[in-house]
Amino acid sequence: MQTHHIRLDAGQSHFAWFDKGSQVIVLDGALAVTVRHGGLDWLPDAPQHIRRLLDEGECLTLETAGYVALSAGGTGAVSTAVVEPDEQPGVLAAWWRAILHRLSGRIRGGHQVREHS
């Protein structure tokens, strides 16, 4: 996992791309998080962006990948940590299934056949 520490003074903003599953954790102060919500595109009057104000100690997990705007939510500075996931879950799950398949073949005493890709 990669962790990014971001400090913003009053009035400052940070705009960056974050992957699905990233967590925004407020360490000190208040943080305004603005994300684009693509699931509501089909509704003509729906808001395109959702803004959430997080206080110290709160955490927000991003449901989709995309650009996120972080800004100091109060009159003082804010300190935050963004934790991004290491790998895509599909890659990790495929790797884990391959290991389990190999182990189960060895336990049962079966022969292992490798396919060329």
MDTraj code that builds the backbone (N, CA, C; nanometers):
import mdtraj as md
import numpy as np

residues = "MET GLN THR HIS HIS ILE ARG LEU ASP ALA GLY GLN SER HIS PHE ALA TRP PHE ASP LYS GLY SER GLN VAL ILE VAL LEU ASP GLY ALA LEU ALA VAL THR VAL ARG HIS GLY GLY LEU ASP TRP LEU PRO ASP ALA PRO GLN HIS ILE ARG ARG LEU LEU ASP GLU GLY GLU CYS LEU THR LEU GLU THR ALA GLY TYR VAL ALA LEU SER ALA GLY GLY THR GLY ALA VAL SER THR ALA VAL VAL GLU PRO ASP GLU GLN PRO GLY VAL LEU ALA ALA TRP TRP ARG ALA ILE LEU HIS ARG LEU SER GLY ARG ILE ARG GLY GLY HIS GLN VAL ARG GLU HIS SER".split()
xyz = np.array([
    [0.0838, -0.1179, 0.0000],
    [0.0000, 0.0000, 0.0000],
    [0.0877, 0.1233, 0.0000],
    [0.0448, 0.2215, -0.0727],
    [0.1158, 0.3485, -0.0766],
    [0.0395, 0.4495, 0.0075],
    [0.1139, 0.5228, 0.0886],
    [0.0534, 0.6257, 0.1723],
    [0.1112, 0.7608, 0.1345],
    [0.0224, 0.8569, 0.1104],
    [0.0630, 0.9936, 0.0787],
    [0.0137, 1.0844, 0.1907],
    [0.1038, 1.1630, 0.2476],
    [0.0660, 1.2597, 0.3503],
    [0.0532, 1.3960, 0.2835],
    [-0.0607, 1.4599, 0.3052],
    [-0.0892, 1.5892, 0.2422],
    [-0.1257, 1.6883, 0.3513],
    [-0.0624, 1.8052, 0.3478],
    [-0.0942, 1.9131, 0.4419],
    [-0.1405, 2.0330, 0.3604],
    [-0.2566, 2.0842, 0.3964],
    [-0.3140, 2.1997, 0.3277],
    [-0.3395, 2.3107, 0.4283],
    [-0.2981, 2.4316, 0.3931],
    [-0.3310, 2.5480, 0.4745],
    [-0.4695, 2.5977, 0.4354],
    [-0.5257, 2.6869, 0.5150],
    [-0.6588, 2.7412, 0.4875],
    [-0.6622, 2.8007, 0.3469],
    [-0.7628, 2.7625, 0.2695],
    [-0.7787, 2.8138, 0.1338],
    [-0.7062, 2.7333, 0.0268],
    [-0.6223, 2.6384, 0.0639],
    [-0.5498, 2.5576, -0.0338],
    [-0.6305, 2.4344, -0.0737],
    [-0.6037, 2.3859, -0.1975],
    [-0.6673, 2.2652, -0.2485],
    [-0.5634, 2.1751, -0.3129],
    [-0.5961, 2.0482, -0.3217],
    [-0.5110, 1.9488, -0.3873],
    [-0.6017, 1.8668, -0.4778],
    [-0.5651, 1.8539, -0.6063],
    [-0.6458, 1.7847, -0.7055],
    [-0.5624, 1.6705, -0.7612],
    [-0.6100, 1.5453, -0.7467],
    [-0.5305, 1.4306, -0.7909],
    [-0.6214, 1.3133, -0.8274],
    [-0.5638, 1.2171, -0.8998],
    [-0.6321, 1.0930, -0.9368],
    [-0.6066, 0.9893, -0.8283],
    [-0.7135, 0.9257, -0.7811],
    [-0.7009, 0.8189, -0.6831],
    [-0.7727, 0.6952, -0.7344],
    [-0.7159, 0.5783, -0.7076],
    [-0.7733, 0.4519, -0.7514],
    [-0.8907, 0.4112, -0.6636],
    [-0.9719, 0.3195, -0.7167],
    [-1.0837, 0.2645, -0.6415],
    [-1.0299, 0.1953, -0.5165],
    [-1.0946, 0.2182, -0.4049],
    [-1.0525, 0.1582, -0.2793],
    [-0.9554, 0.2428, -0.1994],
    [-0.9144, 0.3573, -0.2544],
    [-0.8257, 0.4465, -0.1794],
    [-0.9006, 0.5018, -0.0582],
    [-0.8272, 0.5231, 0.0498],
    [-0.8872, 0.5756, 0.1719],
    [-0.8270, 0.7114, 0.2043],
    [-0.9145, 0.8075, 0.2320],
    [-0.8730, 0.9409, 0.2741],
    [-0.8981, 0.9497, 0.4242],
    [-0.7914, 0.9699, 0.5009],
    [-0.8003, 0.9731, 0.6469],
    [-0.7567, 1.1110, 0.6946],
    [-0.8425, 1.1784, 0.7700],
    [-0.8106, 1.3114, 0.8214],
    [-0.7368, 1.2953, 0.9539],
    [-0.6144, 1.3453, 0.9572],
    [-0.5320, 1.3347, 1.0777],
    [-0.5512, 1.4535, 1.1712],
    [-0.5712, 1.5723, 1.1132],
    [-0.5848, 1.6934, 1.1937],
    [-0.6630, 1.7967, 1.1140],
    [-0.7633, 1.8585, 1.1751],
    [-0.8410, 1.9625, 1.1090],
    [-0.9656, 1.9072, 1.0406],
    [-1.0181, 1.9851, 0.9459],
    [-1.1369, 1.9470, 0.8699],
    [-1.1029, 1.9499, 0.7214],
    [-1.1486, 1.8494, 0.6481],
    [-1.1152, 1.8341, 0.5068],
    [-1.2422, 1.8216, 0.4245],
    [-1.2509, 1.8984, 0.3167],
    [-1.3616, 1.8865, 0.2223],
    [-1.3141, 1.8007, 0.1053],
    [-1.3877, 1.6925, 0.0775],
    [-1.3543, 1.6003, -0.0309],
    [-1.4633, 1.6112, -0.1366],
    [-1.4230, 1.6408, -0.2607],
    [-1.5183, 1.6518, -0.3708],
    [-1.4850, 1.5463, -0.4750],
    [-1.5817, 1.4578, -0.5034],
    [-1.5637, 1.3517, -0.6026],
    [-1.6741, 1.3612, -0.7068],
    [-1.6410, 1.3175, -0.8278],
    [-1.7407, 1.3133, -0.9347],
    [-1.8160, 1.1824, -0.9215],
    [-1.9474, 1.1888, -0.9275],
    [-2.0301, 1.0695, -0.9148],
    [-2.0874, 1.0354, -1.0514],
    [-2.0234, 0.9413, -1.1226],
    [-2.0657, 0.9039, -1.2571],
    [-2.1900, 0.8181, -1.2612],
    [-2.2295, 0.7583, -1.1506],
    [-2.3465, 0.6724, -1.1486],
    [-2.4774, 0.7467, -1.1672],
    [-2.4733, 0.8780, -1.1540],
    [-2.5955, 0.9572, -1.1688],
    [-2.5998, 1.0344, -1.3004],
    [-2.5145, 0.9993, -1.3961],
    [-2.5093, 1.0716, -1.5234],
    [-2.6407, 1.0665, -1.6005],
    [-2.7162, 0.9615, -1.5857],
    [-2.8393, 0.9457, -1.6613],
    [-2.9528, 1.0344, -1.6093],
    [-2.9372, 1.0911, -1.4910],
    [-3.0377, 1.1825, -1.4375],
    [-2.9995, 1.3259, -1.4741],
    [-3.0858, 1.3965, -1.5477],
    [-3.0476, 1.5299, -1.5946],
    [-3.0298, 1.6332, -1.4835],
    [-3.1030, 1.6219, -1.3745],
    [-3.0962, 1.7224, -1.2686],
    [-3.0097, 1.6794, -1.1501],
    [-2.9441, 1.5655, -1.1616],
    [-2.8625, 1.5150, -1.0503],
    [-2.7294, 1.5900, -1.0439],
    [-2.6779, 1.6085, -0.9250],
    [-2.5470, 1.6750, -0.9133],
    [-2.4363, 1.5870, -0.9708],
    [-2.3426, 1.6492, -1.0405],
    [-2.2314, 1.5758, -1.1001],
    [-2.1201, 1.5497, -0.9990],
    [-2.1147, 1.6284, -0.8946],
    [-2.0108, 1.6146, -0.7931],
    [-2.0751, 1.6005, -0.6556],
    [-2.0103, 1.5240, -0.5722],
    [-2.0552, 1.5084, -0.4343],
    [-1.9437, 1.5604, -0.3445],
    [-1.9816, 1.6449, -0.2501],
    [-1.8840, 1.7046, -0.1583],
    [-1.9147, 1.6558, -0.0174],
    [-1.8124, 1.6098, 0.0505],
    [-1.8295, 1.5598, 0.1868],
    [-1.7260, 1.6250, 0.2764],
    [-1.7698, 1.6731, 0.3900],
    [-1.6810, 1.7363, 0.4871],
    [-1.6450, 1.6337, 0.5947],
    [-1.5149, 1.6086, 0.6093],
    [-1.4657, 1.5120, 0.7075],
    [-1.3958, 1.5853, 0.8210],
    [-1.4222, 1.5433, 0.9424],
    [-1.3552, 1.5992, 1.0595],
    [-1.2375, 1.5102, 1.0988],
    [-1.1607, 1.5578, 1.1934],
    [-1.0435, 1.4845, 1.2414],
    [-1.0805, 1.3431, 1.2853],
    [-1.0051, 1.2441, 1.2348],
    [-1.0281, 1.1047, 1.2701],
    [-1.1219, 1.0303, 1.1774],
    [-1.1902, 1.0992, 1.0867],
    [-1.2828, 1.0325, 0.9955],
    [-1.2094, 0.9812, 0.8721],
    [-1.2687, 0.8795, 0.8092],
    [-1.2092, 0.8148, 0.6923],
    [-1.3157, 0.8004, 0.5838],
    [-1.2759, 0.8205, 0.4598],
    [-1.3651, 0.8027, 0.3452],
    [-1.2973, 0.7074, 0.2479],
    [-1.3664, 0.5985, 0.2114],
    [-1.3157, 0.5039, 0.1120],
    [-1.3817, 0.5356, -0.0211],
    [-1.3002, 0.5563, -0.1247],
    [-1.3513, 0.5933, -0.2564],
    [-1.4065, 0.4706, -0.3280],
    [-1.5297, 0.4814, -0.3775],
    [-1.5975, 0.3691, -0.4411],
    [-1.5545, 0.3485, -0.5856],
    [-1.5084, 0.4538, -0.6504],
    [-1.4642, 0.4444, -0.7893],
    [-1.3344, 0.5214, -0.8062],
    [-1.2607, 0.4872, -0.9105],
    [-1.1388, 0.5617, -0.9421],
    [-1.1775, 0.6930, -1.0087],
    [-1.0969, 0.7946, -0.9881],
    [-1.1246, 0.9226, -1.0515],
    [-1.0498, 1.0365, -0.9859],
    [-1.0745, 1.1553, -1.0408],
    [-1.0119, 1.2746, -0.9849],
    [-1.0869, 1.3175, -0.8594],
    [-1.0104, 1.3569, -0.7599],
    [-1.0660, 1.3980, -0.6311],
    [-1.0043, 1.5317, -0.5931],
    [-1.0878, 1.6225, -0.5453],
    [-1.0397, 1.7518, -0.4966],
    [-1.0432, 1.7496, -0.3445],
    [-0.9282, 1.7766, -0.2837],
    [-0.9173, 1.7867, -0.1385],
    [-0.8919, 1.9323, -0.1048],
    [-0.9658, 1.9870, -0.0106],
    [-0.9439, 2.1261, 0.0284],
    [-0.9659, 2.1412, 0.1783],
    [-0.8951, 2.2384, 0.2345],
    [-0.9086, 2.2658, 0.3777],
    [-1.0515, 2.3106, 0.4043],
    [-1.1188, 2.2400, 0.4945],
    [-1.2597, 2.2663, 0.5180],
    [-1.2871, 2.3741, 0.6204],
    [-1.1901, 2.4096, 0.7000],
    [-1.2109, 2.5103, 0.8027],
    [-1.1206, 2.6295, 0.7831],
    [-1.1012, 2.7043, 0.8901],
    [-1.0166, 2.8234, 0.8826],
    [-0.8704, 2.7920, 0.9089],
    [-0.8421, 2.6716, 0.9560],
    [-0.7039, 2.6341, 0.9863],
    [-0.6489, 2.5331, 0.8879],
    [-0.5288, 2.4878, 0.9166],
    [-0.4624, 2.3891, 0.8317],
    [-0.5227, 2.2505, 0.8554],
    [-0.5061, 2.1643, 0.7562],
    [-0.5538, 2.0269, 0.7663],
    [-0.4408, 1.9329, 0.7251],
    [-0.4308, 1.8226, 0.7969],
    [-0.3323, 1.7196, 0.7656],
    [-0.4086, 1.5917, 0.7364],
    [-0.3762, 1.5276, 0.6242],
    [-0.4487, 1.4079, 0.5834],
    [-0.3529, 1.3040, 0.5269],
    [-0.3960, 1.1797, 0.5303],
    [-0.3207, 1.0698, 0.4699],
    [-0.4119, 1.0013, 0.3692],
    [-0.3573, 0.9719, 0.2524],
    [-0.4309, 0.8988, 0.1503],
    [-0.3603, 0.7648, 0.1324],
    [-0.4335, 0.6570, 0.1568],
    [-0.3785, 0.5222, 0.1447],
    [-0.4369, 0.4595, 0.0192],
    [-0.3494, 0.4290, -0.0775],
    [-0.3925, 0.3687, -0.2032],
    [-0.3654, 0.2192, -0.2002],
    [-0.4554, 0.1389, -0.2578],
    [-0.4328, -0.0060, -0.2605],
    [-0.3149, -0.0414, -0.3504],
    [-0.2470, -0.1538, -0.3182],
    [-0.1308, -0.1977, -0.3953],
    [-0.1679, -0.2466, -0.5344],
    [-0.2514, -0.3475, -0.5395],
    [-0.2821, -0.4133, -0.6654],
    [-0.4317, -0.4155, -0.6866],
    [-0.4673, -0.4476, -0.8105],
    [-0.6074, -0.4665, -0.8409],
    [-0.6511, -0.5991, -0.7799],
    [-0.7719, -0.6055, -0.7235],
    [-0.8154, -0.7280, -0.6582],
    [-0.8204, -0.8472, -0.7531],
    [-0.8482, -0.8260, -0.8804],
    [-0.8549, -0.9354, -0.9766],
    [-0.7212, -1.0035, -0.9953],
    [-0.6143, -0.9274, -0.9978],
    [-0.4802, -0.9829, -1.0144],
    [-0.4417, -1.0633, -0.8912],
    [-0.4678, -1.0096, -0.7743],
    [-0.4359, -1.0790, -0.6502],
    [-0.5178, -1.2069, -0.6364],
    [-0.6453, -1.2014, -0.6710],
    [-0.7304, -1.3200, -0.6612],
    [-0.6838, -1.4287, -0.7575],
    [-0.6445, -1.3920, -0.8794],
    [-0.5955, -1.4905, -0.9763],
    [-0.4663, -1.5549, -0.9268],
    [-0.3779, -1.4760, -0.8698],
    [-0.2523, -1.5273, -0.8158],
    [-0.2803, -1.6242, -0.7018],
    [-0.3720, -1.5886, -0.6131],
    [-0.4055, -1.6727, -0.4991],
    [-0.4694, -1.8039, -0.5449],
    [-0.5580, -1.7985, -0.6452],
    [-0.6205, -1.9204, -0.6973],
    [-0.5158, -2.0136, -0.7580],
    [-0.4170, -1.9580, -0.8281],
    [-0.3117, -2.0399, -0.8886],
    [-0.2307, -2.1121, -0.7812],
    [-0.1994, -2.0438, -0.6726],
    [-0.1244, -2.1072, -0.5633],
    [-0.2070, -2.2184, -0.4989],
    [-0.3341, -2.1916, -0.4733],
    [-0.4195, -2.2941, -0.4132],
    [-0.4340, -2.4149, -0.5046],
    [-0.4431, -2.3913, -0.6348],
    [-0.4553, -2.5007, -0.7309],
    [-0.3301, -2.5886, -0.7277],
    [-0.2136, -2.5260, -0.7234],
    [-0.0881, -2.6018, -0.7182],
    [-0.0774, -2.6820, -0.5888],
    [-0.1126, -2.6187, -0.4772],
    [-0.1050, -2.6885, -0.3487],
    [-0.2031, -2.8047, -0.3414],
    [-0.3239, -2.7852, -0.3916],
    [-0.4223, -2.8933, -0.3862],
    [-0.3788, -3.0102, -0.4736],
    [-0.3114, -2.9834, -0.5851],
    [-0.2606, -3.0911, -0.6699],
    [-0.1516, -3.1705, -0.6012],
    [-0.0666, -3.1030, -0.5265],
    [0.0413, -3.1723, -0.4546],
    [-0.0133, -3.2560, -0.3392],
    [-0.1141, -3.2051, -0.2717],
    [-0.1717, -3.2781, -0.1585],
    [-0.2405, -3.4054, -0.2070],
    [-0.3122, -3.3953, -0.3186],
    [-0.3825, -3.5116, -0.3729],
    [-0.2887, -3.6059, -0.4478],
    [-0.1660, -3.5625, -0.4721],
    [-0.0704, -3.6482, -0.5422],
    [-0.0926, -3.6512, -0.6919],
    [-0.1683, -3.5577, -0.7420],
    [-0.1967, -3.5539, -0.8855],
    [-0.0819, -3.4944, -0.9639],
    [-0.0857, -3.5164, -1.0933],
    [0.0151, -3.4590, -1.1817],
    [-0.0287, -3.3196, -1.2215],
    [0.0676, -3.2360, -1.2410],
    [0.0386, -3.0976, -1.2767],
    [0.0662, -3.0785, -1.4252],
    [-0.0320, -3.0284, -1.4961],
    [-0.0176, -3.0020, -1.6385],
    [-0.0136, -2.8519, -1.6566],
    [0.0874, -2.8048, -1.7258],
    [0.1003, -2.6610, -1.7499],
    [0.0527, -2.6287, -1.8899],
    [-0.0236, -2.5239, -1.9004],
    [-0.0697, -2.4768, -2.0309],
    [0.0176, -2.3616, -2.0747],
    [0.0504, -2.3609, -2.2018],
    [0.1285, -2.2504, -2.2565],
    [0.0330, -2.1433, -2.3043],
    [0.0647, -2.0179, -2.2726],
    [-0.0239, -1.9097, -2.3159],
    [0.0428, -1.8232, -2.4180],
])
top = md.Topology()
chain = top.add_chain()
for i, resn in enumerate(residues, 1):
    res = top.add_residue(resn, chain, resSeq=i)
    for name in ("N", "CA", "C"):
        top.add_atom(name, md.element.get_by_symbol(name[0]), res)
traj = md.Trajectory(xyz[None], top)
